[in-house]
């Protein structure tokens, strides 16, 4: 059994806990996850099973969240799970103030990760150092936020705003909540968080543990194919002779056919045989006169296929067989 599970992570479990439970449910050891979620957060947690674990590094990095920011509250963890440092009512805060502040968080921004996070400083996790009472300087990082949309607004002594945030990898929504409160001079903490999209997977197509268990009992459970999560990568189809060489670890020579193809160097590709069987991930490397298609991750063994006929598969991808 190999492929991906689009898991809807429940609150109260770490990402590692989820991997352990999937291992137990599927009775398999080779299981990994893509993109850590805080224990209290819910939503999309991509789970890779079998050979798919080798493909986690190639998944798209974009993520999307639905989060609630509560104003007037500052905690040690930047969410409501931490120790309260400040708890002051701010009934004067208006939605227009938030609308004016949100553009500060669009584009590439400098962000200080929460003190309670998995980032390592001098070989130690920040949350371990924080629990030991040690104060360290947390390095800033550049993250990218593509879009922020206000979903709902609830005024009051401790007003709350629901936000939809699309961002790149490494972005801490807790830090956005904290920094938004700082800009507004009210303080702010993350009150709830759901990841709605991650690495090409969507919340609407995710499965809860209860749904996975029911499908297993009814013998209806199946993993998503490995290619589904890699659709963002361009594809190359190989004739049988070169497919065999490539699966054996050999680099294949390609003539540079113009500026566009030359610019594809160092990009990753899905590699198939002409029958549409997914072989793995390759990378184009530029030599003096040629492009070399080098194997990065080989998924299939050559002995498992022998198709050397062009099929509708290449037509669907808009490909021509590569020599």
N, C-alpha and C positions, 0 to 999 in steps of 0.2 A: 504494500500500500504506500503510495507516494503522491504528493500534490499539496495543495493548500486548503486550509480551513479558515474561513472568514468568521472568526469568533466574536460574539458580542460579550465582551468581558463584564462580569458583574462587579459591583462595588465590594470592597473588603478583601479582594484577592490581589496579590502581586502578579506581575506577568510571569514570574517563575512558577508561582502556584498554578497558574493556568496551564503552563507547559507540562507540569507534573501530572495534572489531572487528565490532560489529553493523552499522555503516555499510558496512564492507567486504563482509560476508556478504550483506547485502540490497541492496547497491549503491545506497544512498540516503544523502543528506546530512542530512536533517532527523530527527535522533535525539537523545533526551535521557534522563536517568535521574532517578528520584525517590528521594532519600535516600542519601547517600554512605556507603560501607562502607570501612573501613581495608583496605589491600592484603592483609594476612594473614588477614582475616576472610572467611568464606564465607557462602553463603546467598542469600536473596531480594534481588534488585536489580530493581525495576520499571523497564522500559525503554519509553519512549514513541516511537512512530514516526509521522511525518507530522503531521497536524493534532492528533493526540493529545498532542503536546508542549505544546500550549496548555492542556491540562487537568491537567497535573502539579500545579498549585497547588491544585486542588480535591480531590485524593486524601485519604482519611482519614489522620490523623497517627499512629495507634496502630501500635506495633511490638512484636515479641517476639523474644527471643534465647535461645540456649542457650550458656552460657559456662562456662569452667573457671577457677577462681581457685586459684593456687598460693601457699601461705603460706610465709613465711620469706624471700621474695625481694622486693626493691624495686629498680625500674629507673627510668631517666630518662624513659621513655615510658609507664610504668604497664602495659606488657606485656612479654613475653619478647624482643621485638625490640630493646629499648633496652639501654643500658649498665647493667650491674649495679652498684647502689649498696650494696646489703646482701644478704648470702647467709648466713643463720644458720639452722641446723636448729631446728625447734620441735615435737619429738615429743610434747610435753605437750598440744598443742592437741587438743581433743575436739569431736565433733560438737555436743554440747549447748551449747558456747560459741558456735558459729556460729548455732545456732537462736535463742539468746537475743539475738544482735546484729542479726539480719536485720530485725526490726521497725523499726529506725532508718532503714531505706531504703524504707519504704512511704509512699505518699501524696505530697504535694508537699514536696519536700526541696530544700535549698540545696546546690548542687554546684559545685565548682571544676573546670572542664575540664582535661584533661591539658595539660601544657606543649607537647607535640607534638600539636597538633590544628590544624584548618583555621580556627578562630575568628580573627577579625581584631582586633588591638589597635593603635590609632593607624594604621590603614590597612595593617598588616602581618600576615601569617599567623603564628600562634604557632609553627608548626614551622619557619618560616624564621628567626624571631628566635632560637629555641632552637639551630638549627644554626650560627648566627653567634656563639653563646656569650653572647647578650644576655639579661639577666635582667629580666623585666617582671612587674608585678603582674597576675595573671590574674583578671579579674572573675568573681565568682560569678554563678550563674544559678539560677532556680527551675525544676526539672523535676518531672515526675510519674511515679511508679512505681505501677502498679496491682496487681501481684502478683509475689511471689518464691517459688519453690518449689525445694526441694532435691531433685535427681534422683539424685545418687550422692555417696558420701563415701569417700575413700581416705586412711587415716591413714598416718603415717610421719614421717621426718625433715623432709620438705617436703610436708606433706599437701595434698591437693587436694579441692575440692568442685565438683560440677557443679550449676549453677543454671539454672532457667527463669525468665526475667524478662520481664514484660509492662510496657510503659512508653509514655510520650508522646514526641513528637519532641524532639530536642536532648539526650536522655539519653546519657551516656557510660558504657558498661559497664566500660571501663577504670577510670574514676573510682570506680565502685562497688567494684571489686576492690581498688583502692588504699585506699579509705576503710574497707572492711571489715577489711583487714589492720591499719590504724591503730587502729581501735576495739579489736581483739583484742590489740594490742601485739605483733604478730608480723611485721608487714609483709605485703604481698600484691601480686600482679601477675596480670594476665589471661594465662592460658596458651593459651586457644583460644576462638574466638567464631564462632558461626553464627547468622545472622538467620533465624528460622523464619517470621516474618510481617512484612509491610511494606505499608502503604498499601492494605490489602485483599487482598493477594496472599499465598499460603501456600507453604511449602517443598514440601509434598507434590504440588503441581501445577506446580512449577517445572521448567524445562528447562536442562540443561547445554549448553555450546557444542557438544559432540559430538553431542548429540541434535538441536540446531538444524541442524547441518551435515548430519546424516543425513536429516532431514526435507526439507531443501532439495534434496538429491540425488535423493530419491524423489518430489519434487514433492508432498509432503504437508504442507508447512509453512504455517501460517496464524497471523495475529496474533489476539489476543483483542479483542473488540469494545470500543469506547470506553466504552459504558455499564456494562460489567461492573465496572469500577473505580470507578464513581460511584453504585453501588446504595445507598449510605448517604444520598444526597440525595433529598428528596421530588421528585415529578414533577408536571408540569403539561402538559396536552394542549390545543392551540390549533386552532380551526377554520382553514380554509385562508386566509381573508382576513387574519386577524390573524397567522397564521404568516408570511405574506408581509411584512407590515409589520414584524414583529419581526426577521425575517432581514435586513431593510433598515436596521436600527438604530433603529427607532422604539420608544418606550416605550408600553406598553399600560396602559389604565386599568382598575383593578379596584375594585369597591365593597367597603369593609370590611364583613364579614359577622359581626362579633362579636369578642370579646376574643381567642379562640384564633388566628384568622387575623391579627389585628392584631399579635400577638406574633411573627409570622413575618417581620416586616420585617428587612431586611438579611441574611436567610438566602438561600442559593443553592438553585436548583432545576434539575433536568433538564427541558428543554423539548422537547416532541414535537409532531408534527402528529397528526391523528386516525388516520392509517394506521400509527402507531407508529414513524415515522422520527425519529431523534434529531437535533434542530436545534442544540442547544448548551446553554450554561449561562446562566440568567437570575437576576436578583436583585430581590426585592421592596423597593421604596423607598417610604416613607410620606410622602404629601403631606398637606395640610390635611384633605381629605375622602376621599381615595382611596389605594389601593395601586397603585403603578406597577411593572409588570414590565419591568425594564430589561435589555437584552442585555449580558452580560458577555463571553461567547465564542460567536460564531456559527460553527457547524461546516458546516452545509449551505447551499447556495444555493437560493433559492426556485424557480429554474428547473428544479431537479432533482426536484421533486415537485409533485403537484397533487391529492392525495387529500383529499376533503371528505366522507367517509363515516365514521361512527362504527363502529369494528370491535371485535373481542374485546380488542384492546389496552387500551382504556380500562377495560373490565371487569376485566381482570387487575390493573390498577393501582389499581382502586377509584376511578377518576376520573370526573368529569363534564366534558364539553367546556366550555372556558372561552370566553366571548365575546371 
